[in-house]
Amino acid sequence: MIGTVFRSADVPADERLDRWRELIDRTRATEASTDHAVDFSAELHLMELGAVSAWRTSFPPARLRRTARSIRRADPERYHLTLVLDGRLALVRDTGETAATGPHGLLVDDNSRPCEVHARDAGSAAGGRAGVVAGVGVDIPKALLPVPPAEVQRLLGRGLPVRQGPGALLADFLTGLDRQAQHLRPSDAPRLGTVLLDLVSALFAHTLEAEADLPPETRQAVLVRQVRGFVHRNLHDPELTPGAIAAAHHVSLSHLHRVFSGQSQGETLAAWIRAQRLERARHDLADPAQRTVPIHEVAARWGIYRASDFTRSFRAAYGVSPSEHRNRSLAGRA
């Protein structure tokens, strides 16, 4: 596992709020207060991914205040993003500007500017968990972001879209990062930080219509992540070809081949699609609940309609035929 995990249940009651504050303060010079100090119940998983930090937390309604004095004492020179998963956030600047967002909203903030954040639960009537605010925070050094600071200022306090495009990629990455944390090693952290920086950069540039300002390697990394997500959503489609994928992403086929191969250690896009389809079929063939589903139907479900092609490719990939794999897997579960 990477990062530091805090669970209030593991800490004496009179130390819980202070310990949580200390972890928050490691990335943000913020003073936290709550009306639930006596029965404070929270979790926080802080992941330091090289120079970038990400943290998943849930806590009772609270107020987070960043003053000019605390900034002078320790200005982290970072941008902060908050992906709200449960509850609502309202951000109030010292200038009087306000911004708010609810579940599946993303707020951008500057850790060098004073503000106050009011975190409220959505309540069961609104579909959230009563008494709980939850989200994923990201802190990125300003110096690492390839988008000009004057342009980023236009995003501060705005709710950015996370339903599609780069925003959806970022939201999926953040939620997946927390789920997979226990399977990650410290050596994975810098690479994950690079991916996170690329995704934030792409979201900012996309929102500002400034994609041309991004380094080529960032644009390429984000394109490949977009393509992989598109493929996973459309594996069932037999017409899912590199040409169709290039058209869907408004790039030339030659550019797509070059970028994908460069980002995938030489593996071609067609080979990767085939591997994904075979892996999904392999999983289904080993599922006892699907033991009566004909093999050709399992293959067709994942876009492979010629039985002979499926058998040949499956044997080449796994060393056994689809029927042998099914029989061995189900026998082992009997």
C-alpha positions as CSV (number, residue, x, y, z in Angstrom):
1,M,0.0,0.0,0.0
2,I,1.1,3.6,-0.6
3,G,0.3,6.5,1.6
4,T,-0.8,7.2,5.1
5,V,-4.2,5.9,6.4
6,F,-6.1,7.5,9.3
7,R,-9.2,6.1,10.9
8,S,-10.6,7.9,13.8
9,A,-11.8,4.6,15.3
10,D,-8.1,3.7,15.8
11,V,-7.3,6.9,17.8
12,P,-8.4,7.9,21.3
13,A,-11.5,10.1,21.1
14,D,-9.8,13.2,22.5
15,E,-7.0,13.0,19.8
16,R,-9.1,12.3,16.7
17,L,-9.8,15.8,15.4
18,D,-6.2,17.0,16.0
19,R,-4.7,14.0,14.2
20,W,-7.1,14.6,11.2
21,R,-6.1,18.3,11.2
22,E,-2.4,17.4,11.1
23,L,-2.8,15.3,8.0
24,I,-4.9,17.9,6.2
25,D,-2.2,20.5,7.1
26,R,0.5,18.4,5.5
27,T,-0.6,19.6,2.1
28,R,-2.7,22.7,2.9
29,A,-2.2,25.5,5.5
30,T,-5.7,25.1,6.7
31,E,-7.5,25.5,10.1
32,A,-10.4,23.1,10.5
33,S,-13.3,23.3,12.9
34,T,-16.5,21.4,13.4
35,D,-19.5,21.1,15.6
36,H,-18.8,17.4,15.8
37,A,-15.5,17.5,17.7
38,V,-16.8,15.3,20.6
39,D,-18.0,12.5,18.4
40,F,-15.6,13.2,15.5
41,S,-15.6,10.3,13.0
42,A,-13.4,10.5,9.9
43,E,-11.2,8.6,7.6
44,L,-8.3,9.9,5.4
45,H,-6.0,8.2,3.1
46,L,-3.1,10.5,2.0
47,M,-1.1,9.4,-1.0
48,E,2.1,11.3,-1.8
49,L,2.8,10.6,-5.4
50,G,6.1,12.2,-6.0
51,A,5.6,16.0,-6.0
52,V,1.8,15.5,-6.3
53,S,-0.5,14.5,-3.4
54,A,-4.0,12.9,-3.5
55,W,-6.1,12.2,-0.5
56,R,-9.5,10.5,-0.1
57,T,-11.3,11.6,3.0
58,S,-14.7,11.4,4.7
59,F,-15.7,13.5,7.7
60,P,-18.6,15.2,9.4
61,P,-19.7,18.7,8.4
62,A,-16.8,21.1,9.0
63,R,-15.3,24.5,8.2
64,L,-11.9,24.8,6.7
65,R,-10.3,28.2,6.9
66,R,-7.1,29.4,5.2
67,T,-5.9,32.8,6.4
68,A,-3.4,35.2,5.0
69,R,-1.3,34.7,8.1
70,S,-1.2,30.9,7.7
71,I,-0.2,31.3,4.1
72,R,2.6,33.6,5.0
73,R,3.8,31.1,7.5
74,A,3.8,28.2,5.0
75,D,2.7,28.9,1.4
76,P,2.7,25.5,-0.4
77,E,2.6,27.2,-3.8
78,R,0.1,24.6,-5.0
79,Y,-3.2,24.4,-6.8
80,H,-5.9,22.3,-5.0
81,L,-8.7,20.4,-6.6
82,T,-11.6,18.8,-4.8
83,L,-13.7,16.0,-6.3
84,V,-16.9,15.9,-4.2
85,L,-18.3,12.4,-3.7
86,D,-20.8,13.0,-1.0
87,G,-22.1,16.2,0.5
88,R,-21.7,19.8,-0.6
89,L,-18.8,22.3,-0.6
90,A,-19.1,26.1,-0.6
91,L,-16.0,28.1,-1.1
92,V,-15.9,31.7,0.1
93,R,-12.9,33.9,-0.8
94,D,-11.8,37.0,1.2
95,T,-12.9,39.0,-1.8
96,G,-16.5,37.9,-1.3
97,E,-16.5,35.6,-4.3
98,T,-18.3,32.3,-3.7
99,A,-18.5,28.9,-5.5
100,A,-20.3,25.7,-4.6
101,T,-20.6,22.2,-5.8
102,G,-22.3,18.9,-4.8
103,P,-21.7,15.2,-5.6
104,H,-19.6,14.6,-8.7
105,G,-18.5,18.2,-8.8
106,L,-14.9,19.4,-9.1
107,L,-13.7,22.7,-7.6
108,V,-10.4,24.3,-8.3
109,D,-8.6,26.5,-5.6
110,D,-5.3,28.2,-5.1
111,N,-3.6,27.3,-1.8
112,S,-1.9,30.7,-1.8
113,R,-5.2,32.7,-1.5
114,P,-7.2,33.1,1.7
115,C,-10.6,31.4,1.7
116,E,-13.1,29.5,3.8
117,V,-14.7,26.2,2.8
118,H,-18.0,25.1,4.3
119,A,-18.4,21.3,4.0
120,R,-22.0,20.2,4.5
121,D,-23.6,16.8,4.3
122,A,-26.2,16.3,1.6
123,G,-28.6,14.5,3.9
124,S,-30.5,11.3,3.2
125,A,-33.4,13.2,1.5
126,A,-30.9,14.4,-1.2
127,G,-29.6,10.9,-1.8
128,G,-26.4,11.4,0.3
129,R,-25.3,10.0,3.6
130,A,-26.6,12.1,6.5
131,G,-23.8,13.5,8.5
132,V,-21.0,12.7,6.0
133,V,-18.9,14.7,3.6
134,A,-16.6,12.8,1.3
135,G,-14.3,13.6,-1.5
136,V,-10.9,13.3,-3.1
137,G,-8.4,16.2,-2.9
138,V,-5.5,16.8,-5.2
139,D,-2.6,19.2,-4.5
140,I,-0.2,20.0,-7.4
141,P,2.8,22.3,-7.4
142,K,2.1,25.3,-9.6
143,A,5.6,25.1,-11.1
144,L,4.8,21.7,-12.6
145,L,1.6,22.6,-14.4
146,P,2.2,23.5,-18.0
147,V,-0.8,25.8,-18.2
148,P,0.1,29.5,-17.7
149,P,-0.8,30.8,-14.2
150,A,-2.8,33.7,-15.6
151,E,-5.0,31.2,-17.4
152,V,-5.4,29.0,-14.4
153,Q,-6.8,32.0,-12.5
154,R,-9.8,31.8,-14.8
155,L,-10.6,28.4,-13.4
156,L,-10.4,29.2,-9.7
157,G,-13.7,28.7,-7.9
158,R,-15.3,27.2,-10.9
159,G,-17.0,23.8,-11.0
160,L,-15.4,21.8,-13.8
161,P,-17.2,19.0,-15.7
162,V,-16.4,15.5,-14.8
163,R,-19.1,13.6,-16.7
164,Q,-17.2,13.3,-19.9
165,G,-13.9,14.1,-21.6
166,P,-10.7,14.8,-19.6
167,G,-12.8,15.5,-16.5
168,A,-14.3,12.0,-16.6
169,L,-10.8,10.5,-17.0
170,L,-9.6,12.4,-14.0
171,A,-12.5,11.4,-11.8
172,D,-12.2,7.8,-12.8
173,F,-8.5,7.8,-12.1
174,L,-8.9,9.4,-8.6
175,T,-11.6,7.0,-7.5
176,G,-9.7,4.0,-8.9
177,L,-6.5,5.2,-7.2
178,D,-8.1,4.9,-3.8
179,R,-9.7,1.5,-4.5
180,Q,-6.4,0.1,-5.7
181,A,-4.1,1.7,-3.1
182,Q,-3.6,-1.6,-1.2
183,H,-2.2,-3.2,-4.3
184,L,0.3,-0.5,-5.1
185,R,4.0,-0.2,-4.1
186,P,5.9,2.9,-3.1
187,S,7.8,2.6,-6.4
188,D,4.5,3.1,-8.2
189,A,4.0,6.5,-6.7
190,P,6.1,8.8,-9.0
191,R,4.6,7.2,-12.1
192,L,1.1,7.6,-10.8
193,G,1.9,11.2,-9.9
194,T,2.9,11.8,-13.5
195,V,-0.3,10.4,-14.8
196,L,-2.3,12.5,-12.4
197,L,-0.4,15.7,-13.4
198,D,-1.1,14.9,-17.1
199,L,-4.8,14.4,-16.5
200,V,-5.2,17.7,-14.5
201,S,-3.2,19.5,-17.2
202,A,-5.4,18.1,-19.9
203,L,-8.6,19.1,-18.0
204,F,-7.4,22.6,-17.5
205,A,-6.3,23.0,-21.1
206,H,-9.5,21.5,-22.4
207,T,-11.6,23.8,-20.3
208,L,-9.6,26.8,-21.3
209,E,-9.4,25.7,-25.0
210,A,-5.7,25.8,-24.7
211,E,-4.7,22.2,-25.6
212,A,-1.9,23.5,-27.9
213,D,-0.1,24.8,-24.8
214,L,0.4,21.3,-23.4
215,P,3.6,19.4,-24.0
216,P,3.3,16.7,-26.7
217,E,4.0,13.9,-24.2
218,T,1.1,15.1,-22.0
219,R,-1.3,15.2,-25.0
220,Q,-0.2,11.8,-26.1
221,A,-0.6,10.2,-22.6
222,V,-4.1,11.6,-22.3
223,L,-5.1,10.5,-25.8
224,V,-4.1,6.9,-25.0
225,R,-6.0,7.0,-21.7
226,Q,-9.1,8.2,-23.6
227,V,-8.6,5.5,-26.2
228,R,-8.3,2.8,-23.6
229,G,-11.5,3.9,-21.9
230,F,-13.3,4.1,-25.2
231,V,-12.2,0.6,-26.1
232,H,-13.3,-0.8,-22.7
233,R,-16.8,0.7,-23.2
234,N,-17.1,-0.7,-26.7
235,L,-15.4,-4.2,-26.6
236,H,-18.7,-5.8,-27.6
237,D,-18.8,-4.0,-30.9
238,P,-17.3,-6.1,-33.8
239,E,-16.8,-2.8,-35.7
240,L,-14.4,-1.5,-33.0
241,T,-11.3,-1.1,-35.2
242,P,-8.3,1.3,-35.0
243,G,-9.8,3.2,-37.9
244,A,-13.1,3.7,-36.1
245,I,-11.3,4.7,-32.9
246,A,-9.2,7.3,-34.7
247,A,-12.3,8.8,-36.3
248,A,-14.1,8.9,-32.9
249,H,-11.1,10.8,-31.4
250,H,-10.6,13.1,-34.4
251,V,-7.1,12.0,-35.1
252,S,-5.5,10.3,-38.1
253,L,-5.0,6.6,-38.1
254,S,-1.3,6.9,-38.5
255,H,-1.0,9.4,-35.6
256,L,-3.1,7.0,-33.4
257,H,-0.9,4.0,-34.2
258,R,2.3,6.0,-33.5
259,V,1.1,7.5,-30.2
260,F,-0.5,4.3,-28.9
261,S,2.6,2.2,-29.7
262,G,4.9,4.8,-28.2
263,Q,2.9,4.8,-24.9
264,S,2.5,1.0,-24.8
265,Q,6.0,-0.3,-25.1
266,G,5.6,-1.1,-28.8
267,E,2.2,-3.0,-28.5
268,T,-0.1,-2.2,-31.4
269,L,-3.7,-1.0,-30.7
270,A,-5.2,-3.9,-32.6
271,A,-3.2,-6.4,-30.5
272,W,-4.2,-4.6,-27.3
273,I,-7.9,-4.7,-28.3
274,R,-7.6,-8.4,-29.0
275,A,-5.9,-9.1,-25.7
276,Q,-8.7,-7.2,-23.8
277,R,-11.4,-9.2,-25.6
278,L,-9.7,-12.5,-24.9
279,E,-9.2,-11.6,-21.2
280,R,-12.9,-10.7,-20.8
281,A,-13.9,-14.0,-22.5
282,R,-11.4,-16.0,-20.3
283,H,-12.9,-14.5,-17.2
284,D,-16.5,-15.4,-18.3
285,L,-15.5,-18.9,-19.2
286,A,-14.3,-19.5,-15.7
287,D,-17.5,-18.2,-14.1
288,P,-19.7,-21.0,-12.7
289,A,-22.8,-18.9,-13.3
290,Q,-22.1,-19.0,-17.0
291,R,-21.2,-22.6,-17.4
292,T,-24.1,-23.3,-19.7
293,V,-23.5,-20.4,-22.0
294,P,-22.1,-21.7,-25.3
295,I,-18.5,-20.7,-25.9
296,H,-19.3,-19.0,-29.2
297,E,-21.8,-16.8,-27.4
298,V,-19.2,-15.8,-24.8
299,A,-16.8,-14.9,-27.6
300,A,-19.5,-12.9,-29.5
301,R,-20.3,-11.0,-26.4
302,W,-16.8,-9.5,-26.6
303,G,-16.8,-8.8,-30.3
304,I,-15.3,-12.0,-31.6
305,Y,-17.8,-13.6,-34.0
306,R,-15.7,-16.2,-35.8
307,A,-15.3,-19.3,-33.6
308,S,-12.2,-20.5,-35.4
309,D,-10.5,-17.1,-34.8
310,F,-11.4,-17.1,-31.2
311,T,-10.1,-20.7,-30.6
312,R,-6.8,-19.9,-32.4
313,S,-6.2,-16.6,-30.6
314,F,-7.2,-18.0,-27.2
315,R,-4.8,-20.9,-27.5
316,A,-2.0,-18.6,-28.7
317,A,-2.6,-16.3,-25.7
318,Y,-3.1,-18.9,-22.9
319,G,-1.7,-22.2,-24.2
320,V,-5.1,-24.0,-24.0
321,S,-8.3,-24.0,-25.9
322,P,-11.4,-22.2,-24.6
323,S,-13.1,-25.4,-23.7
324,E,-10.1,-26.8,-21.9
325,H,-9.8,-23.5,-19.9
326,R,-13.5,-23.7,-19.0
327,N,-13.3,-27.4,-17.9
328,R,-10.2,-26.8,-15.8
329,S,-11.5,-23.7,-14.1
330,L,-14.9,-25.2,-13.3
331,A,-13.3,-28.5,-12.1
332,G,-11.2,-26.5,-9.7
333,R,-14.3,-24.9,-8.2
334,A,-16.3,-28.1,-7.9
